[in-house]
Structures are given as structure tokens and as C-alpha cells.
Amino acid sequence: MTASPKETVGRYGIWSHELRSEDPDRRGELAEGAAELEELGFGAVWLGGSSTLDHAVPLIGATRRIVVGTSIQNIWQRDAATTAAGFGEVETAHPGRFVLGLGVSHGPLVQGYRRPYSAMVGYLDELDKAGVPADRRVLAALGPRMLGLAGDRAAGAVPYLVTPEHTARAREILGEQPLLAPEFKVVLESDPARARETARAYLARYLRLPNYTDNFLRLGFTETDIADGGSDRLIDAVFAWGDETRIRERITAFHEAGADHVALQVVNGGTGDTLPREEWRRLASLLA
């Protein structure tokens, strides 16, 4: 019997949009990067953006044990039948190495966006009929209803752009058994002004998306916190920065709040054309 994601992803993983590149000239670089993450001791790689199994397969083939997950596959962009067929192939070839992370994306980004919760329920129904096990998929869940669905119809949740306070609430909704694997952004910079400048530039794209801003308001942030690129209070809540001790403490706070696994995203102001391998090494060192 294949172990569940909760048993295989470990305490720490890397969330990366850089490893999702579709440039054929970068395949060797991506494979080497994934292999190094495995050597550094990370338990999972989460492929950011609208990722699919097609992005995951080469990385699975280049490694021996690390789990590769989509974070997330947009349910509006790939139908359930195609997803199920691909899942069956990779699960046969590499049992337990792939986790199907699914999400409903955002209204401003999807033409014809409607009833996202119902759309996810219908998608999961189709995956069930096609034989994709519930314990091999996770949901990008922020609000209470989607978190409940992640606990009932999937192996758990992979919330993005959240705080330890959200993790504590999510654990209460999920219960103890499902996987809870929040993403958390890290700026490896100790100067407050430079760290916040880098973080604020990265956060700007997300402050235009109501799924995230609504979640911030549920967590007690205000419209003022969300305005003008985000207040220092918001930046400091959703990014870790500072010296190694401070960053380690910020990551640990998620585990103390109920996370099983934390998916760490390096934010360095780069364009995504280069893997942040030196930063990954630094993260592995401070977590050791």
C-alpha cells in the first residue's frame, strides 16, 4: 500500500515557480536542482503557479525519493479525465512520488469563473469515478468551506500566502489526520528596509486577487494593511526575514500552530530565470 503524503513529505519542502519552467533548454538545470533539493534533505518539491503533471514528471525521473506536487493545478485549465489518465501513468511508474495539488485559481484570472466550490466538488467527483484516490490529492484551501472539503475529499490542504494564525484555524477545521502543508515565503535578508522592499514588490501581484485579500481580512488585517503594497504588519506576517534565528523561529511557528509540513518559497527579487540554489542551501543549513 502506498504511503500517504503526510507520511512522505517530511517537515520541510520547497515551493518553486522556477522549477516549473517549460524551456527545453533548462531541463538539465531543473533536474539538477531537484536532485540537489533531495540531497539537502527536503521532503517535497511543490511546483508553483498553474503547474501540471507534465512539469512534475521530469523532476520525479531525476530524483529517487523526493515527493513532487503541483501547487497548484488549475482545475479550469485541465479536465479531470486528462488529469486522471496522467496520474495513473505516473503512479504506476513511480508509486507515491506525485501529489496532485488542485485549486480553483482566481476570478480575475479565469474567463467564465463561477461557483468555485461547486466546480471543485464536481472535479473531485470525476476524479473519484476515474479511480484517482483521495489520499493522493490535496487542495489549495483558504476559507472554511474549501478547508472542510480538503479534509473530507482529499489528503489535506496546501494553503498559500498564509500565517500561523491561519494554520491554527485550518487545523481546527481539518482535524488531526489530514495533511496541512502551508506555503511560507522567506527573504534571506537581515536589513529591514531591503527585506521589506523585496517582499512588498513580490506581494503586489497577490493584493489584486480577492481570494487572498478576503483571507487577510478574515485573519484580522484591515483595508489599510492591504493598501499601497501592504503594511509592514502584513509584510512581516506573511514573509520571514532577518537573521537565521529569526527565520527559523518564524518557520517553527507554523509547526507549533499545527502544520505537518511547511513549503518554503525563496523570494529574492529575481525574475525566475535562475534557480535560487544558494538560497536553498542556506535554508537547508539553518533548518538542520
VOBA-1610 file (N, C-alpha, C; in pm, whole numbers, padded with zeros to 5 digits, always signed):
BEGIN
Met+00085-00120+00000Met+00000+00000+00000Met+00088+00125+00000Thr+00059+00221-00086Thr+00137+00343-00097Thr+00112+00431+00025Ala+00221+00485+00082Ala+00209+00573+00198Ala+00140+00702+00158Ser+00073+00765+00254Ser+00004+00891+00228Ser+00105+01004+00220Pro+00067+01116+00157Pro+00158+01232+00153Pro+00203+01277+00292Lys+00114+01270+00390Lys+00152+01313+00525Lys+00269+01232+00577Glu+00279+01107+00534Glu+00388+01021+00579Glu+00516+01039+00498Thr+00508+01100+00382Thr+00624+01102+00292Thr+00685+01239+00269Val+00611+01348+00292Val+00666+01480+00254Val+00761+01537+00357Gly+00766+01482+00478Gly+00857+01533+00579Gly+00811+01666+00636Arg+00899+01732+00711Arg+00862+01857+00778Arg+00881+01979+00690Tyr+00971+01970+00591Tyr+01002+02086+00510Tyr+01006+02050+00362Gly+00957+02141+00281Gly+00968+02127+00137Gly+01002+02261+00075Ile+01021+02260-00055Ile+01048+02383-00130Ile+00934+02408-00227Trp+00880+02528-00223Trp+00780+02574-00320Trp+00854+02657-00423Ser+00839+02623-00550Ser+00920+02690-00652Ser+00843+02706-00782His+00833+02829-00830His+00780+02851-00965His+00893+02837-01067Glu+01018+02852-01021Glu+01131+02840-01114Glu+01144+02698-01169Leu+01114+02598-01088Leu+01125+02458-01131Leu+01013+02417-01226Arg+00919+02507-01249Arg+00807+02479-01339Arg+00837+02521-01482Ser+00954+02568-01510Ser+00987+02620-01643Ser+00959+02519-01754Glu+00906+02568-01865Glu+00879+02483-01981Glu+00985+02499-02090Asp+01092+02570-02059Asp+01200+02591-02154Asp+01280+02461-02169Pro+01279+02399-02287Pro+01352+02271-02303Pro+01502+02284-02278Asp+01556+02402-02297Asp+01699+02422-02275Asp+01736+02420-02127Arg+01634+02425-02041Arg+01661+02428-01896Arg+01634+02294-01829Arg+01602+02192-01903Arg+01566+02064-01842Arg+01677+02008-01754Gly+01801+02017-01803Gly+01912+01966-01724Gly+01929+02044-01595Glu+01917+02176-01603Glu+01929+02261-01484Glu+01820+02229-01383Leu+01697+02210-01430Leu+01586+02180-01339Leu+01606+02044-01272Ala+01650+01947-01351Ala+01674+01813-01295Ala+01783+01818-01188Glu+01890+01892-01215Glu+01997+01904-01117Glu+01949+01975-00991Gly+01866+02078-01009Gly+01814+02149-00894Gly+01727+02061-00806Ala+01639+01983-00866Ala+01554+01892-00789Ala+01637+01787-00717Ala+01738+01734-00786Ala+01824+01633-00725Ala+01899+01692-00605Glu+01941+01817-00616Glu+02011+01878-00503Glu+01917+01900-00385Leu+01793+01940-00412Leu+01697+01955-00303Leu+01677+01823-00228Glu+01675+01715-00302Glu+01666+01583-00238Glu+01788+01558-00150Glu+01906+01588-00202Glu+02030+01569-00125Glu+02034+01658-00001Leu+01975+01777-00010Leu+01974+01869+00103Leu+01876+01826+00212Gly+01792+01728+00184Gly+01704+01674+00285Gly+01561+01723+00283Phe+01524+01802+00183Phe+01385+01844+00173Phe+01298+01725+00131Gly+01177+01720+00187Gly+01092+01605+00161Gly+01004+01618+00040Ala+00985+01741-00008Ala+00892+01761-00120Ala+00931+01885-00199Val+00896+01882-00326Val+00903+01998-00414Val+00760+02029-00457Trp+00719+02153-00437Trp+00585+02197-00478Trp+00601+02294-00594Leu+00546+02258-00708Leu+00562+02337-00829Leu+00458+02447-00834Gly+00504+02572-00828Gly+00416+02685-00816Gly+00349+02724-00946Gly+00256+02819-00934Gly+00182+02866-01049Gly+00082+02762-01096Ser+00039+02774-01220Ser-00054+02677-01277Ser+00025+02559-01331Ser+00069+02475-01241Ser+00154+02362-01277Ser+00070+02238-01304Thr+00128+02143-01377Thr+00060+02019-01410Thr+00156+01901-01393Leu+00102+01783-01412Leu+00183+01663-01407Leu+00297+01667-01508Asp+00276+01735-01621Asp+00381+01745-01722Asp+00506+01812-01667His+00488+01907-01575His+00603+01973-01514His+00669+01882-01409Ala+00590+01796-01347Ala+00641+01714-01238Ala+00719+01592-01284Val+00675+01530-01393Val+00734+01402-01435Val+00885+01408-01455Pro+00940+01510-01522Pro+01086+01511-01539Pro+01161+01519-01406Leu+01105+01589-01309Leu+01171+01602-01180Leu+01163+01472-01101Ile+01052+01402-01113Ile+01040+01271-01049Ile+01143+01175-01108Gly+01158+01181-01240Gly+01255+01094-01306Gly+01399+01125-01272Ala+01426+01248-01230Ala+01563+01290-01200Ala+01601+01267-01054Thr+01505+01219-00973Thr+01528+01201-00830Thr+01489+01059-00789Arg+01518+01027-00662Arg+01494+00890-00616Arg+01380+00877-00515Arg+01360+00979-00433Arg+01261+00964-00326Arg+01176+01088-00302Ile+01224+01206-00336Ile+01153+01328-00302Ile+01015+01329-00368Val+00916+01378-00295Val+00779+01388-00346Val+00767+01516-00428Val+00699+01508-00541Val+00677+01625-00625Val+00526+01649-00634Gly+00485+01772-00605Gly+00342+01804-00609Gly+00315+01929-00689Thr+00195+01939-00743Thr+00152+02062-00809Thr+00091+02154-00703Ser+00124+02282-00713Ser+00073+02376-00613Ser+00051+02513-00677Ile-00046+02519-00770Ile-00144+02412-00788Ile-00173+02390-00937Gln-00242+02275-00963Gln-00302+02259-01095Gln-00438+02328-01094Asn-00456+02417-01190Asn-00578+02495-01204Asn-00688+02407-01266Ile-00798+02386-01193Ile-00900+02292-01242Ile-00970+02344-01367Trp-00959+02473-01396Trp-01023+02528-01514Trp-00940+02504-01640Gln-00813+02467-01623Gln-00723+02458-01737Gln-00697+02315-01783Arg-00726+02216-01702Arg-00706+02076-01743Arg-00821+01992-01691Asp-00888+01922-01779Asp-01007+01848-01736Asp-00969+01726-01653Ala-01066+01677-01578Ala-01041+01569-01484Ala-01002+01439-01554Ala-01058+01412-01671Ala-01026+01288-01741Ala-00879+01284-01782Thr-00830+01395-01836Thr-00688+01404-01873Thr-00600+01393-01750Thr-00640+01460-01644Thr-00564+01454-01519Thr-00557+01312-01466Ala-00669+01243-01465Ala-00673+01107-01412Ala-00587+01012-01494Ala-00590+01026-01626Ala-00508+00939-01711Ala-00360+00960-01682Gly-00318+01085-01672Gly-00178+01113-01643Gly-00137+01066-01505Phe-00227+01085-01408Phe-00198+01039-01273Phe-00175+00888-01270Gly-00262+00814-01339Gly-00248+00669-01340Gly-00114+00624-01396Glu-00067+00692-01500Glu+00061+00655-01561Glu+00177+00679-01465Val+00181+00796-01403Val+00294+00827-01316Val+00288+00746-01186Glu+00168+00716-01139Glu+00157+00637-01016Glu+00203+00494-01040Thr+00178+00443-01160Thr+00226+00309-01194Thr+00377+00306-01204Ala+00434+00408-01266Ala+00580+00413-01286Ala+00655+00452-01160His+00596+00542-01079His+00665+00594-00960His+00566+00602-00844Pro+00530+00490-00784Pro+00426+00491-00680Pro+00460+00585-00565Gly+00363+00670-00533Gly+00377+00756-00416Gly+00463+00878-00434Arg+00517+00899-00553Arg+00611+01012-00572Arg+00541+01141-00614Phe+00416+01133-00656Phe+00346+01251-00705Phe+00223+01278-00621Val+00203+01407-00587Val+00082+01450-00519Val+00012+01552-00608Leu-00115+01527-00635Leu-00193+01615-00720Leu-00253+01728-00636Gly-00192+01845-00645Gly-00244+01963-00578Gly-00337+02039-00670Leu-00459+02061-00627Leu-00563+02123-00710Leu-00611+02253-00649Gly-00647+02348-00736Gly-00701+02474-00688Gly-00797+02536-00787Val-00874+02632-00739Val-00975+02697-00823Val-00926+02828-00883Ser-00800+02865-00859Ser-00742+02988-00912Ser-00821+03109-00862His-00835+03211-00946His-00893+03338-00903His-00981+03396-01013Gly-01091+03458-00972Gly-01184+03514-01067Gly-01121+03606-01171Pro-01033+03699-01132Pro-00974+03789-01230Pro-00884+03720-01332Leu-00846+03596-01306Leu-00752+03527-01394Leu-00817+03422-01483Val-00945+03393-01461Val-01011+03282-01531Val-01137+03332-01600Gln-01143+03316-01730Gln-01264+03351-01803Gln-01375+03251-01770Gly-01492+03299-01741Gly-01602+03211-01707Gly-01597+03156-01566Tyr-01520+03218-01480Tyr-01508+03175-01340Tyr-01645+03179-01273Arg-01683+03069-01208Arg-01815+03066-01146Arg-01819+02956-01040Arg-01889+02982-00934Arg-01916+02882-00830Arg-01794+02793-00804Pro-01685+02851-00755Pro-01561+02774-00744Pro-01572+02651-00654Tyr-01645+02662-00544Tyr-01659+02547-00455Tyr-01731+02433-00526Ser-01840+02464-00591Ser-01916+02361-00664Ser-01832+02303-00777Ala-01753+02387-00842Ala-01668+02338-00950Ala-01565+02239-00897Met-01510+02268-00780Met-01413+02175-00721Met-01480+02044-00681Val-01598+02051-00624Val-01670+01929-00587Val-01694+01842-00711Gly-01738+01905-00820Gly-01761+01830-00942Gly-01633+01769-00997Tyr-01524+01842-00988Tyr-01396+01790-01037Tyr-01352+01668-00955Leu-01368+01677-00823Leu-01333+01564-00738Leu-01423+01444-00765Asp-01550+01469-00793Asp-01640+01359-00828Asp-01589+01285-00951Glu-01544+01361-01051Glu-01493+01298-01173Glu-01363+01221-01145Leu-01277+01275-01061Leu-01155+01202-01026Leu-01188+01073-00952Asp-01287+01077-00865Asp-01329+00956-00795Asp-01373+00848-00894Lys-01455+00887-00990Lys-01504+00792-01089Lys-01390+00734-01173Ala-01286+00816-01195Ala-01173+00771-01276Ala-01069+00694-01195Gly-01091+00682-01065Gly-01002+00600-00982Gly-00883+00670-00923Val-00883+00803-00919Val-00774+00876-00853Val-00803+00879-00703Pro-00720+00817-00622Pro-00751+00807-00478Pro-00752+00943-00410Ala-00842+00960-00316Ala-00849+01085-00242Ala-00720+01112-00167Asp-00650+01007-00123Asp-00530+01029-00044Asp-00405+01058-00127Arg-00424+01082-00258Arg-00312+01122-00343Arg-00333+01264-00397Arg-00428+01337-00341Arg-00454+01473-00387Arg-00473+01565-00268Val-00440+01692-00286Val-00455+01794-00183Val-00516+01918-00248Leu-00575+02004-00166Leu-00643+02121-00218Leu-00579+02250-00167Ala-00572+02348-00255Ala-00527+02483-00218Ala-00645+02553-00150Ala-00657+02537-00021Ala-00775+02581+00053Ala-00740+02695+00147Leu-00821+02801+00142Leu-00804+02914+00233Leu-00923+02928+00327Gly-01044+02935+00271Gly-01164+02955+00350Gly-01216+02828+00415Pro-01307+02844+00510Pro-01357+02728+00586Pro-01420+02619+00499Arg-01498+02655+00397Arg-01566+02553+00317Arg-01465+02470+00238Met-01368+02535+00176Met-01270+02460+00098Met-01180+02378+00189Leu-01149+02430+00306Leu-01070+02352+00402Leu-01148+02228+00445Gly-01276+02243+00468Gly-01357+02127+00502Gly-01358+02024+00392Leu-01365+02071+00268Leu-01362+01980+00154Leu-01227+01909+00144Ala-01120+01982+00175Ala-00986+01922+00171Ala-00973+01809+00272Gly-01039+01823+00385Gly-01035+01717+00484Gly-01124+01600+00451Asp-01237+01627+00385Asp-01334+01522+00355Asp-01305+01447+00226Arg-01249+01517+00125Arg-01238+01459-00009Arg-01095+01452-00061Ala-00997+01485+00023Ala-00858+01484-00021Ala-00769+01446+00097Ala-00640+01440+00071Ala-00545+01405+00178Ala-00519+01522+00271Gly-00562+01643+00230Gly-00539+01759+00314Gly-00530+01885+00232Ala-00464+01986+00289Ala-00464+02120+00230Ala-00323+02174+00216Val-00305+02256+00110Val-00178+02326+00087Val-00209+02476+00073Pro-00240+02543+00182Pro-00276+02685+00175Pro-00157+02771+00134Tyr-00184+02873+00054Tyr-00080+02962+00004Tyr-00100+03102+00060Leu+00011+03167+00095Leu+00012+03305+00142Leu-00068+03318+00272Val-00024+03246+00373Val-00097+03242+00499Val-00002+03269+00616Thr-00060+03268+00733Thr+00012+03296+00857Thr-00006+03179+00954Pro+00072+03174+01062Pro+00048+03070+01162Pro-00093+03074+01219Glu-00152+03194+01228Glu-00289+03205+01279Glu-00386+03133+01186His-00365+03146+01056His-00448+03072+00961His-00426+02922+00978Thr-00302+02882+00998Thr-00271+02740+01016Thr-00345+02683+01136Ala-00350+02758+01245Ala-00421+02710+01364Ala-00569+02692+01335Arg-00629+02787+01263Arg-00771+02775+01228Arg-00793+02659+01132Ala-00701+02645+01037Ala-00714+02536+00940Ala-00706+02399+01008Arg-00618+02387+01106Arg-00606+02259+01177Arg-00735+02227+01252Glu-00798+02327+01309Glu-00924+02302+01379Glu-01030+02249+01283Ile-01033+02303+01162Ile-01133+02261+01064Ile-01101+02123+01008Leu-00974+02099+00978Leu-00932+01973+00917Leu-00938+01856+01014Gly-00911+01883+01141Gly-00890+01773+01235Gly-00743+01730+01231Glu-00711+01627+01304Glu-00571+01589+01322Glu-00513+01507+01206Gln-00594+01430+01136Gln-00540+01334+01041Gln-00496+01393+00907Pro-00570+01483+00844Pro-00529+01531+00712Pro-00397+01608+00715Leu-00328+01606+00604Leu-00205+01683+00586Leu-00238+01832+00583Leu-00161+01910+00656Leu-00169+02056+00649Leu-00029+02107+00616Ala-00013+02161+00495Ala+00119+02198+00444Ala+00115+02340+00388Pro+00118+02441+00474Pro+00115+02579+00426Pro+00244+02618+00354Glu+00229+02707+00257Glu+00344+02771+00192Glu+00385+02893+00274Phe+00516+02919+00280Phe+00565+03036+00355Phe+00685+03094+00282Lys+00683+03226+00266Lys+00786+03295+00188Lys+00901+03341+00277Val+01022+03325+00225Val+01142+03360+00301Val+01228+03456+00220Val+01264+03568+00281Val+01360+03662+00223Val+01486+03653+00308Leu+01592+03602+00252Leu+01716+03584+00328Leu+01794+03715+00329Glu+01742+03808+00406Glu+01797+03943+00417Glu+01772+03993+00559Ser+01874+04043+00624Ser+01859+04088+00762Ser+01827+04237+00774Asp+01854+04316+00671Asp+01823+04458+00677Asp+01673+04477+00658Pro+01604+04539+00755Pro+01457+04550+00746Pro+01408+04622+00621Ala+01471+04732+00585Ala+01424+04809+00469Ala+01439+04729+00341Arg+01554+04667+00320Arg+01576+04589+00198Arg+01485+04466+00195Ala+01470+04400+00310Ala+01385+04280+00315Ala+01241+04315+00280Arg+01190+04421+00340Arg+01050+04458+00315Arg+01031+04509+00173Glu+01130+04575+00117Glu+01119+04621-00021Glu+01108+04503-00116Thr+01191+04402-00095Thr+01185+04281-00178Thr+01051+04211-00161Ala+01007+04198-00037Ala+00881+04129-00009Ala+00763+04206-00067Arg+00762+04336-00051Arg+00648+04416-00098Arg+00636+04411-00249Ala+00748+04412-00319Ala+00744+04404-00465Ala+00683+04271-00510Tyr+00712+04164-00436Tyr+00660+04033-00472Tyr+00512+04019-00436Leu+00474+04078-00324Leu+00337+04064-00276Leu+00236+04139-00362Ala+00281+04241-00434Ala+00189+04329-00506Ala+00093+04254-00596Arg+00141+04151-00666Arg+00055+04077-00759Arg-00060+04007-00688Tyr-00037+03967-00563Tyr-00140+03893-00490Tyr-00244+03984-00427Leu-00209+04109-00405Leu-00303+04202-00344Leu-00411+04247-00442Arg-00401+04203-00566Arg-00506+04229-00665Arg-00605+04114-00674Leu-00586+04010-00594Leu-00669+03889-00604Leu-00756+03875-00478Pro-00887+03879-00495Pro-00977+03882-00378Pro-00970+03758-00290Asn-00935+03643-00344Asn-00925+03525-00257Asn-00825+03549-00144Tyr-00715+03615-00177Tyr-00612+03642-00076Tyr-00650+03760+00013Thr-00696+03868-00047Thr-00731+03983+00036Thr-00847+03952+00130Asp-00945+03876+00083Asp-01055+03836+00171Asp-01003+03752+00288Asn-00906+03666+00260Asn-00850+03583+00366Asn-00774+03668+00468Phe-00702+03768+00420Phe-00634+03857+00513Phe-00734+03927+00605Leu-00845+03971+00549Leu-00947+04037+00631Leu-01005+03941+00734Arg-01026+03815+00694Arg-01075+03715+00791Arg-00976+03696+00906Leu-00847+03715+00876Leu-00743+03695+00977Leu-00722+03818+01066Gly-00798+03925+01041Gly-00790+04042+01127Gly-00710+04158+01071Phe-00658+04144+00950Phe-00593+04258+00887Phe-00702+04353+00836Thr-00663+04477+00808Thr-00758+04579+00767Thr-00734+04620+00622Glu-00825+04697+00570Glu-00808+04751+00435Glu-00681+04836+00427Thr-00647+04902+00535Thr-00524+04981+00538Thr-00401+04891+00524Asp-00405+04774+00586Asp-00294+04680+00574Asp-00274+04635+00430Ile-00383+04624+00356Ile-00378+04572+00219Ile-00342+04681+00119Ala-00367+04806+00152Ala-00345+04917+00059Ala-00198+04948+00039Asp-00167+05010-00074Asp-00033+05065-00101Asp+00078+04962-00090Gly+00052+04844-00141Gly+00156+04741-00142Gly+00168+04659-00016Gly+00085+04690+00083Gly+00088+04612+00207Gly+00163+04683+00318Ser+00104+04685+00435Ser+00167+04748+00551Ser+00285+04663+00599Asp+00371+04724+00681Asp+00479+04647+00741Asp+00423+04531+00823Arg+00311+04554+00888Arg+00248+04448+00967Arg+00213+04328+00879Leu+00154+04353+00763Leu+00119+04243+00673Leu+00244+04177+00617Ile+00339+04257+00572Ile+00464+04202+00516Ile+00532+04111+00618Asp+00542+04157+00741Asp+00612+04080+00843Asp+00536+03954+00883Ala+00406+03951+00856Ala+00326+03832+00890Ala+00339+03723+00785Val+00351+03761+00657Val+00348+03660+00551Val+00484+03634+00488Phe+00588+03699+00539Phe+00724+03672+00496Phe+00812+03653+00619Ala+00907+03563+00609Ala+01013+03553+00709Ala+01134+03628+00656Trp+01195+03711+00739Trp+01320+03776+00703Trp+01398+03800+00833Gly+01524+03834+00819Gly+01607+03857+00938Gly+01724+03762+00943Asp+01781+03746+01061Asp+01892+03653+01075Asp+01839+03510+01082Glu+01931+03414+01087Glu+01890+03273+01081Glu+01799+03235+01197Thr+01828+03288+01315Thr+01747+03254+01432Thr+01603+03302+01414Arg+01588+03425+01366Arg+01453+03479+01348Arg+01377+03402+01241Ile+01444+03371+01131Ile+01377+03297+01024Ile+01336+03158+01072Arg+01425+03093+01145Arg+01394+02960+01197Arg+01274+02967+01291Glu+01268+03068+01375Glu+01156+03083+01468Glu+01025+03105+01395Arg+01030+03183+01286Arg+00908+03210+01209Arg+00856+03082+01143Ile+00947+02999+01093Ile+00906+02873+01032Ile+00850+02778+01138Thr+00918+02772+01251Thr+00875+02686+01360Thr+00736+02721+01408Ala+00700+02850+01399Ala+00567+02893+01444Ala+00456+02821+01369Phe+00480+02788+01241Phe+00378+02716+01165Phe+00361+02574+01220His+00471+02508+01252His+00459+02375+01310His+00389+02381+01446Glu+00422+02482+01523Glu+00359+02494+01655Glu+00210+02521+01642Ala+00169+02583+01532Ala+00028+02614+01510Ala-00049+02495+01453Gly+00021+02389+01415Gly-00048+02270+01367Gly-00009+02220+01230Ala+00087+02285+01163Ala+00131+02237+01032Ala+00210+02108+01046Asp+00189+02019+00951Asp+00270+01898+00942Asp+00398+01923+00862His+00388+02014+00767His+00491+02037+00666His+00483+02183+00627Val+00596+02247+00604Val+00597+02386+00557Val+00671+02390+00423Ala+00604+02445+00323Ala+00662+02458+00189Ala+00724+02596+00177Leu+00854+02603+00174Leu+00927+02730+00181Leu+00957+02783+00042Gln+00920+02909+00020Gln+00947+02974-00107Gln+01051+03084-00087Val+01161+03075-00158Val+01262+03180-00153Val+01215+03298-00240Val+01216+03416-00182Val+01185+03539-00254Val+01310+03626-00251Asn+01368+03649-00367Asn+01494+03724-00372Asn+01495+03838-00473Gly+01380+03869-00529Gly+01373+03976-00626Gly+01412+03935-00766Gly+01440+03806-00787Gly+01480+03758-00918Gly+01363+03744-01013Thr+01394+03716-01138Thr+01292+03706-01243Thr+01241+03564-01261Gly+01301+03468-01195Gly+01261+03329-01212Gly+01337+03256-01320Asp+01433+03323-01382Asp+01512+03259-01488Asp+01625+03173-01434Thr+01653+03187-01305Thr+01763+03112-01242Thr+01712+03047-01115Leu+01750+02925-01090Leu+01712+02859-00966Leu+01788+02921-00849Pro+01721+02949-00737Pro+01788+03007-00621Pro+01861+02901-00538Arg+01954+02832-00599Arg+02014+02716-00533Arg+02098+02754-00412Glu+02165+02866-00417Glu+02242+02909-00299Glu+02149+02937-00182Glu+02035+03002-00208Glu+01938+03027-00102Glu+01879+02897-00049Trp+01855+02800-00136Trp+01806+02671-00089Trp+01907+02605+00004Arg+02036+02618-00029Arg+02139+02561+00057Arg+02141+02630+00194Arg+02124+02761+00192Arg+02121+02835+00318Arg+02001+02794+00403Leu+01886+02776+00339Leu+01768+02730+00412Leu+01792+02593+00474Ala+01847+02502+00396Ala+01874+02367+00447Ala+01968+02373+00566Ser+02066+02461+00561Ser+02162+02474+00671Ser+02097+02527+00796Leu+02014+02629+00784Leu+01953+02686+00905Leu+01847+02593+00963Leu+01784+02511+00879Leu+01685+02416+00929Leu+01749+02294+00995Ala+01870+02263+00950Ala+01941+02150+01011Ala+01971+02176+01158
//
